[in-house]
């Protein structure tokens, strides 16, 4: 897989331009994913409270625009920045995280029954394995 921009990926292949057939190129030469191939999760924006908190600590007090050009039209992104910057305890930030990121049990049940969600454990399993391997390396040293 190769990055096709900030939030898009394409399969690396023997195609002359390095991308799979589900990618087209715009007049400006930039690759674009064909919509007919369906949705693909590119990344998990918030993998748990601590990762979300750390992400916004690292991002810090960023501007209200992307690359000093277009206004950020993702209210949760701005709210996350502000909450992490202004919070002195995790009480408020946890409340915001649960409200905007986590499904309520009844919502999740309805989505599950409708076949609109599925549990993906492969990524977690790989991360746990990588963490265990890293800890083993640290013990060996």
PyMOL CGO cylinders between C-alpha atoms (Angstrom):
from pymol import cmd
from pymol.cgo import CYLINDER

trace = [
    CYLINDER, 0.00, 0.00, 0.00, 1.23, 3.47, -0.85, 0.3, 1, 1, 1, 1, 1, 1,
    CYLINDER, 1.23, 3.47, -0.85, -0.02, 6.83, 0.40, 0.3, 1, 1, 1, 1, 1, 1,
    CYLINDER, -0.02, 6.83, 0.40, -2.08, 8.73, -2.14, 0.3, 1, 1, 1, 1, 1, 1,
    CYLINDER, -2.08, 8.73, -2.14, -2.33, 11.88, -0.06, 0.3, 1, 1, 1, 1, 1, 1,
    CYLINDER, -2.33, 11.88, -0.06, -2.91, 12.71, 3.56, 0.3, 1, 1, 1, 1, 1, 1,
    CYLINDER, -2.91, 12.71, 3.56, -5.91, 10.39, 4.02, 0.3, 1, 1, 1, 1, 1, 1,
    CYLINDER, -5.91, 10.39, 4.02, -5.89, 7.99, 1.06, 0.3, 1, 1, 1, 1, 1, 1,
    CYLINDER, -5.89, 7.99, 1.06, -4.03, 4.79, 0.19, 0.3, 1, 1, 1, 1, 1, 1,
    CYLINDER, -4.03, 4.79, 0.19, -3.63, 2.68, -2.94, 0.3, 1, 1, 1, 1, 1, 1,
    CYLINDER, -3.63, 2.68, -2.94, -2.36, -0.82, -3.51, 0.3, 1, 1, 1, 1, 1, 1,
    CYLINDER, -2.36, -0.82, -3.51, 1.23, -0.97, -4.70, 0.3, 1, 1, 1, 1, 1, 1,
    CYLINDER, 1.23, -0.97, -4.70, 1.36, -3.02, -7.92, 0.3, 1, 1, 1, 1, 1, 1,
    CYLINDER, 1.36, -3.02, -7.92, 3.24, -3.37, -11.20, 0.3, 1, 1, 1, 1, 1, 1,
    CYLINDER, 3.24, -3.37, -11.20, 0.94, -0.75, -12.72, 0.3, 1, 1, 1, 1, 1, 1,
    CYLINDER, 0.94, -0.75, -12.72, 3.12, 1.85, -14.51, 0.3, 1, 1, 1, 1, 1, 1,
    CYLINDER, 3.12, 1.85, -14.51, 2.28, 4.44, -11.87, 0.3, 1, 1, 1, 1, 1, 1,
    CYLINDER, 2.28, 4.44, -11.87, 2.52, 1.99, -8.98, 0.3, 1, 1, 1, 1, 1, 1,
    CYLINDER, 2.52, 1.99, -8.98, -1.16, 1.82, -8.04, 0.3, 1, 1, 1, 1, 1, 1,
    CYLINDER, -1.16, 1.82, -8.04, -3.87, -0.79, -8.54, 0.3, 1, 1, 1, 1, 1, 1,
    CYLINDER, -3.87, -0.79, -8.54, -6.67, -0.60, -11.08, 0.3, 1, 1, 1, 1, 1, 1,
    CYLINDER, -6.67, -0.60, -11.08, -9.04, 0.88, -8.51, 0.3, 1, 1, 1, 1, 1, 1,
    CYLINDER, -9.04, 0.88, -8.51, -7.08, 4.13, -8.71, 0.3, 1, 1, 1, 1, 1, 1,
    CYLINDER, -7.08, 4.13, -8.71, -7.45, 6.81, -11.35, 0.3, 1, 1, 1, 1, 1, 1,
    CYLINDER, -7.45, 6.81, -11.35, -5.40, 9.91, -11.94, 0.3, 1, 1, 1, 1, 1, 1,
    CYLINDER, -5.40, 9.91, -11.94, -6.79, 13.42, -12.10, 0.3, 1, 1, 1, 1, 1, 1,
    CYLINDER, -6.79, 13.42, -12.10, -5.72, 16.05, -14.63, 0.3, 1, 1, 1, 1, 1, 1,
    CYLINDER, -5.72, 16.05, -14.63, -3.25, 17.38, -12.07, 0.3, 1, 1, 1, 1, 1, 1,
    CYLINDER, -3.25, 17.38, -12.07, -1.61, 13.94, -11.96, 0.3, 1, 1, 1, 1, 1, 1,
    CYLINDER, -1.61, 13.94, -11.96, -2.72, 13.15, -8.42, 0.3, 1, 1, 1, 1, 1, 1,
    CYLINDER, -2.72, 13.15, -8.42, -4.09, 9.64, -7.80, 0.3, 1, 1, 1, 1, 1, 1,
    CYLINDER, -4.09, 9.64, -7.80, -7.71, 9.27, -6.67, 0.3, 1, 1, 1, 1, 1, 1,
    CYLINDER, -7.71, 9.27, -6.67, -9.46, 6.13, -5.41, 0.3, 1, 1, 1, 1, 1, 1,
    CYLINDER, -9.46, 6.13, -5.41, -12.46, 5.08, -7.46, 0.3, 1, 1, 1, 1, 1, 1,
    CYLINDER, -12.46, 5.08, -7.46, -15.62, 5.32, -5.36, 0.3, 1, 1, 1, 1, 1, 1,
    CYLINDER, -15.62, 5.32, -5.36, -17.15, 2.21, -6.94, 0.3, 1, 1, 1, 1, 1, 1,
    CYLINDER, -17.15, 2.21, -6.94, -14.68, 0.00, -5.08, 0.3, 1, 1, 1, 1, 1, 1,
    CYLINDER, -14.68, 0.00, -5.08, -16.37, 0.84, -1.78, 0.3, 1, 1, 1, 1, 1, 1,
    CYLINDER, -16.37, 0.84, -1.78, -15.29, 2.25, 1.54, 0.3, 1, 1, 1, 1, 1, 1,
    CYLINDER, -15.29, 2.25, 1.54, -11.98, 1.39, 3.11, 0.3, 1, 1, 1, 1, 1, 1,
    CYLINDER, -11.98, 1.39, 3.11, -10.89, 2.22, 6.65, 0.3, 1, 1, 1, 1, 1, 1,
    CYLINDER, -10.89, 2.22, 6.65, -7.66, 4.11, 6.23, 0.3, 1, 1, 1, 1, 1, 1,
    CYLINDER, -7.66, 4.11, 6.23, -6.85, 4.60, 9.86, 0.3, 1, 1, 1, 1, 1, 1,
    CYLINDER, -6.85, 4.60, 9.86, -8.53, 4.60, 13.21, 0.3, 1, 1, 1, 1, 1, 1,
    CYLINDER, -8.53, 4.60, 13.21, -8.59, 8.21, 14.28, 0.3, 1, 1, 1, 1, 1, 1,
    CYLINDER, -8.59, 8.21, 14.28, -9.05, 7.47, 17.95, 0.3, 1, 1, 1, 1, 1, 1,
    CYLINDER, -9.05, 7.47, 17.95, -7.93, 4.10, 19.32, 0.3, 1, 1, 1, 1, 1, 1,
    CYLINDER, -7.93, 4.10, 19.32, -8.93, 4.54, 22.91, 0.3, 1, 1, 1, 1, 1, 1,
    CYLINDER, -8.93, 4.54, 22.91, -8.91, 7.43, 25.32, 0.3, 1, 1, 1, 1, 1, 1,
    CYLINDER, -8.91, 7.43, 25.32, -5.19, 7.47, 26.12, 0.3, 1, 1, 1, 1, 1, 1,
    CYLINDER, -5.19, 7.47, 26.12, -4.20, 7.40, 22.44, 0.3, 1, 1, 1, 1, 1, 1,
    CYLINDER, -4.20, 7.40, 22.44, -6.69, 10.17, 21.64, 0.3, 1, 1, 1, 1, 1, 1,
    CYLINDER, -6.69, 10.17, 21.64, -5.38, 12.28, 24.51, 0.3, 1, 1, 1, 1, 1, 1,
    CYLINDER, -5.38, 12.28, 24.51, -1.75, 11.72, 23.50, 0.3, 1, 1, 1, 1, 1, 1,
    CYLINDER, -1.75, 11.72, 23.50, -2.55, 12.53, 19.85, 0.3, 1, 1, 1, 1, 1, 1,
    CYLINDER, -2.55, 12.53, 19.85, -3.91, 15.94, 20.78, 0.3, 1, 1, 1, 1, 1, 1,
    CYLINDER, -3.91, 15.94, 20.78, -1.10, 16.59, 23.24, 0.3, 1, 1, 1, 1, 1, 1,
    CYLINDER, -1.10, 16.59, 23.24, 1.34, 15.95, 20.40, 0.3, 1, 1, 1, 1, 1, 1,
    CYLINDER, 1.34, 15.95, 20.40, -0.64, 18.06, 17.91, 0.3, 1, 1, 1, 1, 1, 1,
    CYLINDER, -0.64, 18.06, 17.91, -0.74, 20.88, 20.43, 0.3, 1, 1, 1, 1, 1, 1,
    CYLINDER, -0.74, 20.88, 20.43, -2.32, 24.25, 19.73, 0.3, 1, 1, 1, 1, 1, 1,
    CYLINDER, -2.32, 24.25, 19.73, -2.74, 23.86, 15.95, 0.3, 1, 1, 1, 1, 1, 1,
    CYLINDER, -2.74, 23.86, 15.95, -4.50, 26.41, 13.74, 0.3, 1, 1, 1, 1, 1, 1,
    CYLINDER, -4.50, 26.41, 13.74, -8.17, 26.27, 12.76, 0.3, 1, 1, 1, 1, 1, 1,
    CYLINDER, -8.17, 26.27, 12.76, -7.11, 25.64, 9.16, 0.3, 1, 1, 1, 1, 1, 1,
    CYLINDER, -7.11, 25.64, 9.16, -5.50, 22.75, 7.27, 0.3, 1, 1, 1, 1, 1, 1,
    CYLINDER, -5.50, 22.75, 7.27, -2.02, 23.76, 6.11, 0.3, 1, 1, 1, 1, 1, 1,
    CYLINDER, -2.02, 23.76, 6.11, -2.94, 27.43, 6.73, 0.3, 1, 1, 1, 1, 1, 1,
    CYLINDER, -2.94, 27.43, 6.73, -5.41, 27.25, 3.83, 0.3, 1, 1, 1, 1, 1, 1,
    CYLINDER, -5.41, 27.25, 3.83, -8.86, 25.74, 4.24, 0.3, 1, 1, 1, 1, 1, 1,
    CYLINDER, -8.86, 25.74, 4.24, -10.91, 25.93, 7.43, 0.3, 1, 1, 1, 1, 1, 1,
    CYLINDER, -10.91, 25.93, 7.43, -11.02, 22.68, 9.41, 0.3, 1, 1, 1, 1, 1, 1,
    CYLINDER, -11.02, 22.68, 9.41, -14.63, 21.56, 9.06, 0.3, 1, 1, 1, 1, 1, 1,
    CYLINDER, -14.63, 21.56, 9.06, -14.36, 18.70, 11.55, 0.3, 1, 1, 1, 1, 1, 1,
    CYLINDER, -14.36, 18.70, 11.55, -15.77, 20.12, 14.80, 0.3, 1, 1, 1, 1, 1, 1,
    CYLINDER, -15.77, 20.12, 14.80, -14.56, 17.15, 16.87, 0.3, 1, 1, 1, 1, 1, 1,
    CYLINDER, -14.56, 17.15, 16.87, -10.96, 17.79, 15.78, 0.3, 1, 1, 1, 1, 1, 1,
    CYLINDER, -10.96, 17.79, 15.78, -11.14, 21.39, 17.01, 0.3, 1, 1, 1, 1, 1, 1,
    CYLINDER, -11.14, 21.39, 17.01, -13.04, 20.39, 20.17, 0.3, 1, 1, 1, 1, 1, 1,
    CYLINDER, -13.04, 20.39, 20.17, -10.42, 17.73, 20.95, 0.3, 1, 1, 1, 1, 1, 1,
    CYLINDER, -10.42, 17.73, 20.95, -7.61, 20.25, 20.61, 0.3, 1, 1, 1, 1, 1, 1,
    CYLINDER, -7.61, 20.25, 20.61, -9.39, 22.69, 22.91, 0.3, 1, 1, 1, 1, 1, 1,
    CYLINDER, -9.39, 22.69, 22.91, -10.39, 20.11, 25.53, 0.3, 1, 1, 1, 1, 1, 1,
    CYLINDER, -10.39, 20.11, 25.53, -6.92, 18.59, 25.81, 0.3, 1, 1, 1, 1, 1, 1,
    CYLINDER, -6.92, 18.59, 25.81, -5.30, 22.02, 25.90, 0.3, 1, 1, 1, 1, 1, 1,
    CYLINDER, -5.30, 22.02, 25.90, -7.65, 23.36, 28.58, 0.3, 1, 1, 1, 1, 1, 1,
    CYLINDER, -7.65, 23.36, 28.58, -8.27, 20.27, 30.75, 0.3, 1, 1, 1, 1, 1, 1,
    CYLINDER, -8.27, 20.27, 30.75, -6.39, 19.95, 33.99, 0.3, 1, 1, 1, 1, 1, 1,
    CYLINDER, -6.39, 19.95, 33.99, -7.91, 16.54, 34.76, 0.3, 1, 1, 1, 1, 1, 1,
    CYLINDER, -7.91, 16.54, 34.76, -9.21, 13.65, 32.69, 0.3, 1, 1, 1, 1, 1, 1,
    CYLINDER, -9.21, 13.65, 32.69, -12.78, 14.03, 33.95, 0.3, 1, 1, 1, 1, 1, 1,
    CYLINDER, -12.78, 14.03, 33.95, -13.88, 16.50, 31.27, 0.3, 1, 1, 1, 1, 1, 1,
    CYLINDER, -13.88, 16.50, 31.27, -11.77, 14.99, 28.50, 0.3, 1, 1, 1, 1, 1, 1,
    CYLINDER, -11.77, 14.99, 28.50, -13.09, 11.47, 29.21, 0.3, 1, 1, 1, 1, 1, 1,
    CYLINDER, -13.09, 11.47, 29.21, -16.65, 12.78, 29.09, 0.3, 1, 1, 1, 1, 1, 1,
    CYLINDER, -16.65, 12.78, 29.09, -16.00, 14.42, 25.69, 0.3, 1, 1, 1, 1, 1, 1,
    CYLINDER, -16.00, 14.42, 25.69, -14.28, 11.28, 24.38, 0.3, 1, 1, 1, 1, 1, 1,
    CYLINDER, -14.28, 11.28, 24.38, -17.19, 9.03, 25.43, 0.3, 1, 1, 1, 1, 1, 1,
    CYLINDER, -17.19, 9.03, 25.43, -19.77, 11.44, 24.03, 0.3, 1, 1, 1, 1, 1, 1,
    CYLINDER, -19.77, 11.44, 24.03, -18.21, 11.82, 20.58, 0.3, 1, 1, 1, 1, 1, 1,
    CYLINDER, -18.21, 11.82, 20.58, -16.26, 8.60, 20.00, 0.3, 1, 1, 1, 1, 1, 1,
    CYLINDER, -16.26, 8.60, 20.00, -17.99, 5.75, 21.83, 0.3, 1, 1, 1, 1, 1, 1,
    CYLINDER, -17.99, 5.75, 21.83, -21.34, 4.28, 20.87, 0.3, 1, 1, 1, 1, 1, 1,
    CYLINDER, -21.34, 4.28, 20.87, -23.92, 3.87, 23.58, 0.3, 1, 1, 1, 1, 1, 1,
    CYLINDER, -23.92, 3.87, 23.58, -24.75, 0.20, 24.21, 0.3, 1, 1, 1, 1, 1, 1,
    CYLINDER, -24.75, 0.20, 24.21, -28.24, 0.45, 22.71, 0.3, 1, 1, 1, 1, 1, 1,
    CYLINDER, -28.24, 0.45, 22.71, -26.91, 2.22, 19.60, 0.3, 1, 1, 1, 1, 1, 1,
    CYLINDER, -26.91, 2.22, 19.60, -24.24, -0.42, 19.12, 0.3, 1, 1, 1, 1, 1, 1,
    CYLINDER, -24.24, -0.42, 19.12, -26.78, -3.22, 19.56, 0.3, 1, 1, 1, 1, 1, 1,
    CYLINDER, -26.78, -3.22, 19.56, -29.06, -1.73, 16.88, 0.3, 1, 1, 1, 1, 1, 1,
    CYLINDER, -29.06, -1.73, 16.88, -26.15, -1.30, 14.48, 0.3, 1, 1, 1, 1, 1, 1,
    CYLINDER, -26.15, -1.30, 14.48, -24.94, -4.85, 15.19, 0.3, 1, 1, 1, 1, 1, 1,
    CYLINDER, -24.94, -4.85, 15.19, -28.40, -6.30, 14.56, 0.3, 1, 1, 1, 1, 1, 1,
    CYLINDER, -28.40, -6.30, 14.56, -28.60, -4.39, 11.27, 0.3, 1, 1, 1, 1, 1, 1,
    CYLINDER, -28.60, -4.39, 11.27, -25.24, -5.78, 10.18, 0.3, 1, 1, 1, 1, 1, 1,
    CYLINDER, -25.24, -5.78, 10.18, -23.69, -2.31, 10.06, 0.3, 1, 1, 1, 1, 1, 1,
    CYLINDER, -23.69, -2.31, 10.06, -20.82, -2.98, 12.46, 0.3, 1, 1, 1, 1, 1, 1,
    CYLINDER, -20.82, -2.98, 12.46, -18.40, -5.82, 12.91, 0.3, 1, 1, 1, 1, 1, 1,
    CYLINDER, -18.40, -5.82, 12.91, -15.73, -6.56, 15.43, 0.3, 1, 1, 1, 1, 1, 1,
    CYLINDER, -15.73, -6.56, 15.43, -12.22, -6.45, 13.99, 0.3, 1, 1, 1, 1, 1, 1,
    CYLINDER, -12.22, -6.45, 13.99, -9.65, -8.07, 16.25, 0.3, 1, 1, 1, 1, 1, 1,
    CYLINDER, -9.65, -8.07, 16.25, -6.81, -8.65, 13.80, 0.3, 1, 1, 1, 1, 1, 1,
    CYLINDER, -6.81, -8.65, 13.80, -5.32, -5.19, 14.31, 0.3, 1, 1, 1, 1, 1, 1,
    CYLINDER, -5.32, -5.19, 14.31, -5.50, -5.48, 18.10, 0.3, 1, 1, 1, 1, 1, 1,
    CYLINDER, -5.50, -5.48, 18.10, -3.94, -8.96, 17.95, 0.3, 1, 1, 1, 1, 1, 1,
    CYLINDER, -3.94, -8.96, 17.95, -1.06, -7.65, 15.85, 0.3, 1, 1, 1, 1, 1, 1,
    CYLINDER, -1.06, -7.65, 15.85, -0.48, -4.71, 18.20, 0.3, 1, 1, 1, 1, 1, 1,
    CYLINDER, -0.48, -4.71, 18.20, -0.53, -6.96, 21.27, 0.3, 1, 1, 1, 1, 1, 1,
    CYLINDER, -0.53, -6.96, 21.27, 1.93, -9.31, 19.57, 0.3, 1, 1, 1, 1, 1, 1,
    CYLINDER, 1.93, -9.31, 19.57, 4.23, -6.40, 18.66, 0.3, 1, 1, 1, 1, 1, 1,
    CYLINDER, 4.23, -6.40, 18.66, 4.04, -5.06, 22.22, 0.3, 1, 1, 1, 1, 1, 1,
    CYLINDER, 4.04, -5.06, 22.22, 4.91, -8.49, 23.68, 0.3, 1, 1, 1, 1, 1, 1,
    CYLINDER, 4.91, -8.49, 23.68, 7.84, -8.85, 21.28, 0.3, 1, 1, 1, 1, 1, 1,
    CYLINDER, 7.84, -8.85, 21.28, 9.12, -5.37, 22.21, 0.3, 1, 1, 1, 1, 1, 1,
    CYLINDER, 9.12, -5.37, 22.21, 8.92, -6.20, 25.91, 0.3, 1, 1, 1, 1, 1, 1,
    CYLINDER, 8.92, -6.20, 25.91, 10.80, -9.46, 25.34, 0.3, 1, 1, 1, 1, 1, 1,
    CYLINDER, 10.80, -9.46, 25.34, 13.56, -7.53, 23.56, 0.3, 1, 1, 1, 1, 1, 1,
    CYLINDER, 13.56, -7.53, 23.56, 13.78, -5.12, 26.47, 0.3, 1, 1, 1, 1, 1, 1,
    CYLINDER, 13.78, -5.12, 26.47, 14.09, -8.02, 28.94, 0.3, 1, 1, 1, 1, 1, 1,
    CYLINDER, 14.09, -8.02, 28.94, 16.87, -9.65, 26.87, 0.3, 1, 1, 1, 1, 1, 1,
    CYLINDER, 16.87, -9.65, 26.87, 19.00, -6.50, 27.00, 0.3, 1, 1, 1, 1, 1, 1,
]
cmd.load_cgo(trace, "trace")
